[in-house]
Amino acid sequence: MAVQLASHVPTYADEPSSLANLPGARRRAGIETAFDVDRADLVEVLRSLRDDHEYQQLMEIAGVDYPDRPERFEVVYCLLSLTRNHRLHIHVATDEATPVPSVTGLWPVAGWLEREVFDMYGVAFEGNPDLRRILTDYGFEGHPQRKDFPLTGHIELRYSEAEKRVVYEPVALPQDFRTFDFLMPWEGPEYLLPGDEKASPEQAGAPSPAPAPAGTQPANVKTPAETPKVTEKPSDTGAGAPADKEATRQARKPRAKKAEGEVVKKPAGNRKPKA
């Protein structure tokens, strides 16, 4: 069944023609909805997009890290026009030391979004009245979304039963008892596991209370039993030809004869009570 939109719901529109002459912005090659802007022109370009081009909402501020570039960070502003039903991205480049102008004067929600980029990437925003970490823990070191940040972090926290509180410690990854042989499972390792030495006979002078064997001996030596068996013959167990003959005779009885020898238990309800 086809879905028909109501007349008041606008369809997704093409890029407005007014953006062709957006002052202070350079269009990204091959991308209609992305522009590059210098840091000094950022606030005025966003103000023009909000007031003159009807991009009313700031949906997100995202960070991107390119470690090989001189200005390794890009701050991306994602705008939405409700009246034109169109989205736009503004890209600003910066480095670790140079701050980006804050846009909290245009959109108050930018205060939270700029704090996220500062926490994850370390990009500072000049003019933000409350630029603090927002996603990481107190005393966190570094910025997790940078490409050079280790996946394990620098500091780990745990609850200490001895001190009855949460303690912070440097990350430690011990690998004392790990052996990487990279062999196929069906080939088997070359090292010996504990207990494998019992599979081979001990040599002369081995540290064992038992005397070492003088020569090669079979693994299982047949020794006489201390006590003789009590069932050496089939007749001792009741088996043999007489038992087989009796079993054959019982098996060939008619069904009626077999039934006579069976004990039939009456149900409890049919039993007569004792006098």
C-alpha positions as CSV (number, residue, x, y, z in Angstrom):
1,M,0.0,0.0,0.0
2,A,1.5,3.3,-1.1
3,V,2.0,6.0,1.6
4,Q,0.9,9.5,0.6
5,L,2.2,12.4,2.6
6,A,-0.1,15.1,3.8
7,S,-0.1,18.4,1.9
8,H,1.5,20.3,4.7
9,V,4.5,17.9,5.0
10,P,7.3,19.2,2.7
11,T,9.4,16.8,0.7
12,Y,13.2,16.9,0.9
13,A,14.2,19.9,-1.0
14,D,17.3,20.6,-3.2
15,E,20.0,23.0,-2.0
16,P,18.7,26.6,-2.0
17,S,20.1,28.7,-4.9
18,S,21.0,31.4,-2.4
19,L,23.9,29.4,-1.1
20,A,25.8,29.8,-4.3
21,N,27.0,33.2,-3.1
22,L,27.6,32.5,0.6
23,P,30.2,35.0,1.8
24,G,33.2,33.6,3.7
25,A,32.4,29.9,2.7
26,R,34.1,27.6,0.2
27,R,32.1,24.7,-1.2
28,R,33.7,21.3,-0.9
29,A,34.5,19.7,-4.2
30,G,31.8,17.2,-5.2
31,I,29.6,17.8,-2.1
32,E,26.6,20.0,-2.3
33,T,25.9,20.3,1.4
34,A,29.4,20.9,2.8
35,F,31.3,24.2,3.0
36,D,34.8,25.1,4.4
37,V,35.0,28.2,6.6
38,D,37.9,30.0,8.2
39,R,37.9,30.3,12.0
40,A,37.7,34.1,11.9
41,D,34.6,34.0,9.7
42,L,32.8,31.1,11.5
43,V,30.4,33.1,13.6
44,E,29.3,35.5,10.8
45,V,28.8,32.7,8.3
46,L,26.6,30.7,10.8
47,R,24.7,33.9,11.7
48,S,24.0,34.5,8.0
49,L,22.8,30.9,7.6
50,R,20.5,31.2,10.5
51,D,19.0,34.6,9.8
52,D,19.2,35.0,6.0
53,H,19.0,31.4,4.7
54,E,16.6,29.9,7.3
55,Y,18.8,27.3,8.8
56,Q,17.2,27.6,12.2
57,Q,18.5,24.6,14.1
58,L,22.0,23.5,15.1
59,M,21.6,19.7,15.3
60,E,25.2,18.6,16.1
61,I,28.8,19.6,16.5
62,A,31.2,16.8,15.6
63,G,34.9,16.4,15.6
64,V,37.2,14.7,13.2
65,D,40.9,13.9,13.7
66,Y,43.5,13.9,10.8
67,P,46.9,13.4,12.5
68,D,48.9,13.9,9.2
69,R,47.5,17.4,8.6
70,P,49.1,20.5,10.1
71,E,45.7,21.5,11.4
72,R,44.7,18.0,12.4
73,F,41.2,18.7,13.8
74,E,38.0,19.5,11.9
75,V,34.9,20.8,13.7
76,V,31.7,20.1,11.8
77,Y,28.5,22.0,12.4
78,C,25.4,20.2,11.2
79,L,22.5,22.7,10.5
80,L,18.9,22.0,9.6
81,S,16.4,24.2,7.9
82,L,12.8,23.4,9.0
83,T,11.2,25.6,6.4
84,R,13.3,24.4,3.5
85,N,13.7,20.8,4.8
86,H,17.4,20.8,4.0
87,R,20.6,20.0,5.9
88,L,24.0,21.7,5.7
89,H,27.5,21.0,7.1
90,I,30.1,23.7,7.9
91,H,33.7,22.5,8.4
92,V,36.3,24.5,10.4
93,A,40.0,23.3,10.7
94,T,42.2,23.9,13.8
95,D,45.1,22.5,15.7
96,E,45.7,21.5,19.3
97,A,46.6,25.0,20.5
98,T,44.3,27.3,18.5
99,P,40.8,27.7,19.8
100,V,37.6,27.9,17.7
101,P,35.1,30.8,18.3
102,S,32.1,29.6,20.3
103,V,28.6,29.9,18.8
104,T,26.8,29.8,22.1
105,G,25.6,33.3,21.3
106,L,23.7,32.0,18.2
107,W,22.5,28.7,19.6
108,P,22.6,28.1,23.4
109,V,22.6,24.3,22.9
110,A,26.1,24.7,21.4
111,G,27.5,24.9,25.0
112,W,26.9,21.2,25.6
113,L,28.0,20.2,22.1
114,E,31.2,22.2,22.3
115,R,32.0,20.5,25.6
116,E,31.7,17.1,24.0
117,V,34.2,18.0,21.3
118,F,36.5,19.5,23.9
119,D,36.3,16.4,26.0
120,M,36.8,13.9,23.2
121,Y,39.3,15.8,21.0
122,G,40.8,18.6,23.1
123,V,39.6,21.4,20.8
124,A,39.1,24.6,22.8
125,F,36.2,27.0,22.1
126,E,36.9,30.7,22.8
127,G,33.9,32.3,24.4
128,N,32.3,29.2,25.9
129,P,31.3,30.2,29.5
130,D,31.5,26.7,30.9
131,L,34.1,24.7,28.9
132,R,34.5,21.5,31.1
133,R,34.7,17.8,30.4
134,I,31.2,16.3,30.1
135,L,31.6,12.6,29.1
136,T,34.7,11.3,30.9
137,D,35.4,10.8,34.6
138,Y,36.9,13.3,37.0
139,G,40.6,13.5,36.6
140,F,40.6,11.8,33.2
141,E,43.8,12.2,31.2
142,G,43.9,12.7,27.5
143,H,41.2,12.8,24.8
144,P,39.7,9.4,23.8
145,Q,38.7,10.2,20.2
146,R,42.2,11.2,19.1
147,K,43.8,8.7,16.8
148,D,47.0,8.5,18.9
149,F,45.1,7.8,22.1
150,P,45.7,4.2,23.3
151,L,42.6,1.9,23.3
152,T,43.3,0.8,26.9
153,G,43.7,4.4,28.2
154,H,46.3,5.5,30.7
155,I,44.6,5.1,34.0
156,E,42.1,2.5,35.2
157,L,39.8,2.6,38.2
158,R,38.6,-0.2,40.5
159,Y,37.0,-0.7,43.9
160,S,39.6,-1.7,46.5
161,E,38.3,-4.0,49.3
162,A,41.3,-3.1,51.4
163,E,40.7,0.7,51.2
164,K,36.9,0.5,50.8
165,R,36.9,3.0,48.1
166,V,37.5,3.5,44.3
167,V,41.2,3.8,43.5
168,Y,42.9,5.0,40.3
169,E,45.9,3.1,39.0
170,P,48.1,3.1,35.9
171,V,46.9,0.6,33.3
172,A,48.8,-2.7,33.6
173,L,48.5,-5.6,31.0
174,P,50.5,-8.5,32.4
175,Q,51.2,-11.4,30.0
176,D,53.4,-13.5,32.3
177,F,51.7,-16.9,31.6
178,R,50.9,-16.5,27.9
179,T,52.6,-18.6,25.2
180,F,51.9,-17.8,21.6
181,D,53.0,-20.7,19.4
182,F,50.7,-19.9,16.4
183,L,50.3,-23.6,15.5
184,M,47.3,-25.2,14.0
185,P,45.1,-27.0,16.6
186,W,45.6,-30.5,15.1
187,E,49.4,-30.2,14.9
188,G,49.9,-29.8,18.6
189,P,52.3,-27.7,20.5
190,E,56.0,-28.4,20.8
191,Y,56.2,-27.6,24.6
192,L,55.3,-30.2,27.3
193,L,52.3,-29.6,29.5
194,P,52.5,-30.6,33.2
195,G,52.1,-34.4,33.5
196,D,53.4,-35.2,29.9
197,E,56.6,-36.4,31.4
198,K,54.8,-39.4,32.9
199,A,54.1,-40.8,29.4
200,S,57.7,-41.6,28.8
201,P,59.8,-44.0,31.0
202,E,62.3,-42.5,33.4
203,Q,66.0,-42.8,32.6
204,A,68.6,-43.9,35.0
205,G,69.3,-41.4,37.7
206,A,65.9,-39.8,37.5
207,P,64.7,-38.0,40.7
208,S,62.2,-40.6,41.8
209,P,61.9,-43.0,44.8
210,A,61.2,-45.9,42.5
211,P,64.3,-47.5,40.9
212,A,64.9,-46.6,37.3
213,P,64.4,-49.4,34.8
214,A,67.6,-51.1,33.6
215,G,66.4,-51.4,30.0
216,T,63.5,-50.9,27.8
217,Q,60.3,-52.7,29.0
218,P,56.9,-52.9,27.5
219,A,54.4,-50.4,28.9
220,N,52.0,-53.0,30.3
221,V,53.7,-56.1,31.9
222,K,51.4,-59.1,32.5
223,T,51.7,-60.1,36.2
224,P,50.0,-63.0,38.0
225,A,47.1,-62.0,40.2
226,E,47.5,-62.2,43.9
227,T,44.2,-64.0,44.4
228,P,42.8,-66.5,41.9
229,K,39.5,-65.9,40.2
230,V,36.5,-67.7,41.5
231,T,34.7,-68.0,38.2
232,E,37.2,-69.6,35.9
233,K,34.6,-71.7,34.0
234,P,31.2,-71.0,32.6
235,S,29.6,-73.6,34.9
236,D,30.7,-71.5,37.9
237,T,28.5,-68.6,36.8
238,G,25.5,-70.7,35.8
239,A,26.1,-70.2,32.1
240,G,27.0,-72.8,29.4
241,A,25.1,-75.4,27.5
242,P,22.5,-76.4,30.2
243,A,21.5,-72.8,30.8
244,D,21.2,-72.2,27.1
245,K,19.1,-75.3,26.6
246,E,16.7,-74.3,29.4
247,A,16.4,-70.8,28.0
248,T,15.5,-72.2,24.6
249,R,12.8,-74.4,26.1
250,Q,11.2,-71.6,28.0
251,A,11.2,-69.4,24.9
252,R,9.4,-72.0,22.8
253,K,6.5,-72.3,25.3
254,P,3.1,-71.3,24.0
255,R,1.8,-67.9,25.1
256,A,-0.9,-69.5,27.3
257,K,1.7,-71.5,29.2
258,K,3.8,-68.4,29.7
259,A,0.8,-66.6,31.1
260,E,0.1,-69.3,33.6
261,G,3.5,-68.7,35.3
262,E,3.0,-64.9,35.5
263,V,1.9,-63.3,38.7
264,V,-1.0,-60.9,38.1
265,K,-1.5,-58.1,40.7
266,K,-5.0,-57.0,41.3
267,P,-5.8,-53.3,41.5
268,A,-6.1,-51.9,45.0
269,G,-9.8,-51.1,44.5
270,N,-10.7,-54.8,43.8
271,R,-9.1,-56.2,46.8
272,K,-11.3,-57.5,49.6
273,P,-10.8,-56.1,53.0
274,K,-9.4,-58.4,55.6
275,A,-11.8,-59.7,58.3
